[in-house]
């Protein structure tokens, strides 16, 4: 609810400023409410450092208070927050054949996320600090779910192997 000003002249700029303030307050309130139900202080979500290890096969995320998460490149790739993987608002796409994918680059996005670039040239996923924290906290259950989904559609984590015999058979 917006407070009414005592002046009779209410300019457009005042209306915009009041609306912006209202939106900012509501967003702050929603963030506080979300984190109060999650029992995770917002300051702990921002990593102290993110290290790409073993030639891009995994990342190590270190937080204040000696907490850390280790996430494989495959796990990050198949759980990418990109629209391509999430399904453009429809059914999410199950990414398969990425067992050996590597991270070849990483870029900070503002002060809230990181964009990872994989060697399969996927580069549209922007991983917010909150999403990385969620992945780290739930990596075992998410990986079990992913493996179950792969099994149900008859796909594998391994990339397809193109051999000479399969190439000749398709000609």
C-alpha positions as CSV (number, residue, x, y, z in Angstrom):
1,X,0.0,0.0,0.0
2,X,1.4,3.4,-1.0
3,X,1.4,6.3,1.3
4,X,-0.5,9.4,0.0
5,X,1.5,12.6,-0.1
6,X,-0.1,15.7,1.4
7,X,0.7,17.8,-1.6
8,X,-2.1,18.0,-4.2
9,X,0.4,17.9,-7.1
10,X,1.6,14.4,-7.6
11,X,4.1,14.3,-10.5
12,X,4.9,11.3,-12.7
13,X,8.5,11.2,-11.2
14,X,7.1,11.0,-7.7
15,X,4.8,8.1,-8.7
16,X,7.7,6.2,-10.4
17,X,10.0,6.7,-7.4
18,X,7.2,5.6,-5.0
19,X,6.5,2.5,-7.2
20,X,10.2,1.6,-7.5
21,X,10.6,1.9,-3.7
22,X,7.5,-0.3,-3.2
23,X,8.9,-2.9,-5.6
24,X,12.3,-2.9,-3.9
25,X,10.7,-3.2,-0.5
26,X,8.4,-6.1,-1.7
27,X,11.4,-7.9,-3.3
28,X,13.5,-7.5,-0.1
29,X,10.5,-8.8,1.9
30,X,10.2,-11.9,-0.3
31,X,13.9,-12.6,-0.2
32,X,13.9,-12.4,3.6
33,X,10.8,-14.6,3.9
34,X,12.4,-17.2,1.5
35,X,15.6,-17.4,3.5
36,X,13.9,-17.4,6.8
37,X,12.0,-20.5,5.7
38,X,15.1,-22.1,4.3
39,X,17.2,-21.4,7.4
40,X,20.1,-20.3,5.1
41,X,21.3,-16.7,5.7
42,X,21.7,-14.9,2.3
43,X,25.3,-14.0,3.1
44,X,26.3,-17.6,3.2
45,X,25.1,-18.2,-0.4
46,X,27.8,-16.0,-2.0
47,X,30.9,-18.1,-2.4
48,X,34.2,-17.0,-1.0
49,X,35.9,-18.6,-4.0
50,X,35.1,-20.9,-6.9
51,X,38.0,-23.1,-8.2
52,X,38.0,-25.0,-11.4
53,X,39.9,-28.3,-10.7
54,X,41.4,-31.2,-12.6
55,X,41.4,-29.5,-16.0
56,X,37.8,-28.5,-15.8
57,X,36.3,-31.9,-14.6
58,X,34.8,-30.3,-11.5
59,X,34.5,-27.1,-9.5
60,X,35.0,-26.5,-5.8
61,X,32.9,-23.8,-4.2
62,X,34.1,-22.5,-0.9
63,X,31.9,-20.5,1.5
64,X,32.6,-18.6,4.7
65,X,32.7,-20.8,7.7
66,X,34.7,-23.6,6.0
67,X,31.7,-25.0,4.1
68,X,32.3,-26.2,0.6
69,X,30.7,-28.0,-2.3
70,X,32.3,-30.0,-5.0
71,X,30.3,-30.3,-8.2
72,X,31.3,-32.3,-11.3
73,X,31.2,-30.7,-14.8
74,X,28.7,-33.4,-15.9
75,X,26.4,-32.7,-13.0
76,X,26.5,-28.9,-13.7
77,X,25.9,-29.4,-17.4
78,X,22.9,-31.7,-17.0
79,X,21.4,-29.4,-14.4
80,X,22.1,-26.2,-16.3
81,X,19.6,-23.4,-15.5
82,X,19.5,-22.5,-19.2
83,X,16.2,-22.4,-21.1
84,X,17.6,-25.0,-23.5
85,X,17.8,-27.6,-20.6
86,X,14.8,-26.3,-18.6
87,X,12.6,-26.7,-21.6
88,X,11.7,-23.1,-22.5
89,X,8.8,-23.3,-20.1
90,X,7.6,-26.7,-21.2
91,X,8.9,-30.2,-20.3
92,X,12.5,-30.1,-19.2
93,X,15.0,-31.7,-21.6
94,X,17.0,-34.6,-20.3
95,X,20.6,-34.1,-21.3
96,X,22.6,-37.3,-21.9
97,X,26.0,-38.4,-23.1
98,X,27.9,-35.8,-21.1
99,X,30.0,-38.0,-18.7
100,X,33.3,-36.5,-20.0
101,X,32.3,-32.9,-20.5
102,X,34.7,-30.3,-19.2
103,X,34.4,-26.7,-18.1
104,X,36.6,-24.5,-20.3
105,X,35.6,-21.1,-19.0
106,X,33.8,-19.2,-16.3
107,X,32.6,-15.6,-16.2
108,X,31.1,-13.7,-13.3
109,X,27.7,-12.3,-14.0
110,X,27.3,-9.2,-11.9
111,X,27.5,-9.9,-8.2
112,X,25.0,-12.7,-8.2
113,X,26.0,-15.5,-10.5
114,X,28.5,-17.2,-12.7
115,X,28.2,-18.4,-16.3
116,X,30.0,-21.6,-17.1
117,X,31.3,-22.5,-20.5
118,X,31.6,-26.2,-21.3
119,X,33.6,-28.0,-24.0
120,X,30.4,-29.1,-25.8
121,X,30.0,-25.3,-26.4
122,X,27.1,-25.0,-24.0
123,X,27.4,-21.5,-22.5
124,X,23.9,-20.2,-21.9
125,X,23.4,-21.3,-18.3
126,X,23.8,-18.6,-15.6
127,X,24.2,-20.3,-12.2
128,X,23.1,-17.9,-9.4
129,X,24.8,-18.3,-6.0
130,X,21.5,-19.6,-4.6
131,X,21.2,-22.2,-7.4
132,X,24.8,-23.4,-6.9
133,X,24.1,-23.7,-3.2
134,X,21.0,-25.7,-3.9
135,X,22.8,-28.0,-6.3
136,X,25.6,-28.6,-3.7
137,X,23.2,-29.3,-0.9
138,X,21.1,-31.8,-3.0
139,X,23.7,-33.2,-5.4
140,X,23.3,-36.9,-4.4
141,X,19.5,-36.9,-4.7
142,X,19.6,-34.9,-7.9
143,X,22.2,-37.3,-9.4
144,X,20.1,-40.3,-8.5
145,X,17.0,-38.7,-10.1
146,X,19.1,-38.0,-13.2
147,X,20.3,-41.6,-13.5
148,X,16.8,-42.9,-13.0
149,X,15.5,-40.6,-15.8
150,X,18.3,-41.7,-18.1
151,X,17.4,-45.4,-17.5
152,X,13.7,-44.7,-18.1
153,X,14.4,-43.3,-21.6
154,X,17.1,-45.8,-22.5
155,X,20.0,-43.3,-22.6
156,X,23.5,-43.3,-21.2
157,X,25.8,-40.9,-19.5
158,X,28.5,-41.9,-22.1
159,X,28.7,-40.1,-25.4
160,X,27.8,-41.9,-28.5
161,X,30.6,-43.9,-30.1
162,X,30.7,-43.6,-33.9
163,X,32.5,-46.6,-35.2
164,X,33.3,-47.6,-38.8
165,X,30.7,-50.4,-38.7
166,X,27.9,-48.1,-37.7
167,X,28.9,-45.6,-40.3
168,X,28.9,-48.2,-43.1
169,X,25.6,-49.6,-42.0
170,X,23.9,-46.2,-42.2
171,X,25.1,-45.5,-45.8
